[in-house]
């Protein structure tokens, strides 16, 4: 039961993270986090970036379709950092490749995101940043656990969620701590094996 509770917690956390990963990857095109990256001198992946200089995009060089999609930025386009202009342009090109179903799903998630209280959005941003700061192997492990959870029958998933909800905060912490200890022991054992 303890390992199942740990799995439920990890999967629930991974589900929250994963459900927003797709949305955030699209939303971050205009994110303050990315705008901040421009101000810190991050190198763009544009042709001009080879010399370390990001090239701005003149509004007049955008196609009519691009101008229509970027209309909310028209007035401040020239004041946007070149890297952000390029990311916005790249984002609308990706948008154009999406199916109508994918676009509808993204719009729906964005609408839900906008309705969230600012505190919850900030908490989700921090979780996303934390997830992205994890080592690739750990992110991959969480995604795999999430997929395992999603592949369970709906009744089984709900039963696991309900069991987790019924635990007291102290019981939840104990489950998490036991799982962390198990992972540490597994890592130590792996290191020992690798040294042999």
Secondary structure, 3 states (H helix, E strand, C coil): CHHHHHHHHHHHHHHHHHHHHHHHHHHHHHCHHHHHHHHCCCCCCCHHHHHCCCCCCCHHHCCHHHHHHCHHHCCCHHHCCHHHHHHHHHHHHHHHHCCHHHHHHHHHHHHHHHHCCHHHHHHHHHHHHHHHHCCHHHHHHHHHHHHHHHHCCHHHHHHHHHHHHHCCHHHHHHHHHHHHHHHHHHHHHHHHHHHC
